[in-house]
């Protein structure tokens, strides 16, 4: 069992940056992005099309499978990006430049997230946030700040990736094929499509998100109770 866990953990680390968003794990932006025709619903075809884009990003070596080799391919890709002169070695200057490039990428992502948060809080869309809008946002989403909470969120995403990959690996060979990945998406889609209409409405998506949050709260409570 230990070998299996290590293997899945390595694979989760390899693909964690690209994310594995099944129907209930998608946020509002993910749902809107999957809704290709903009009709307010997401079909299985739309969901799988978006999932295949993620699969392609995760499949670093392009062999049509997610495996430990993808982690090695990502490492090699990062090294090659940092090795500006292509001599197979990293100088201090190249390492410093690579660090700065990563910081710049993080700043860009933070700015995009901040813009998205602003738009969500600005309920009337007038380009300014009132105290009432801030209070409403706090009441709905709660306070989410602090490095410790961010670290826990990263660990949670990694754990989610590992669980999803374990479920997708139907034959237990520690490799997730495109067909297995598609099957996982279809299975999770069916769970959210509660009326079996072949499309997930915004209401079904929200209900699935709420159910997932409740499950997380219950797991946290169980862990607290077990620690006593």
Beta strands, then each sheet from edge to edge (+ up, - down):
strand 1: 41-43
strand 2: 65-66
strand 3: 176-177
strand 4: 199-201
sheet 1: 1+ 4-
sheet 2: 2+ 3-
end
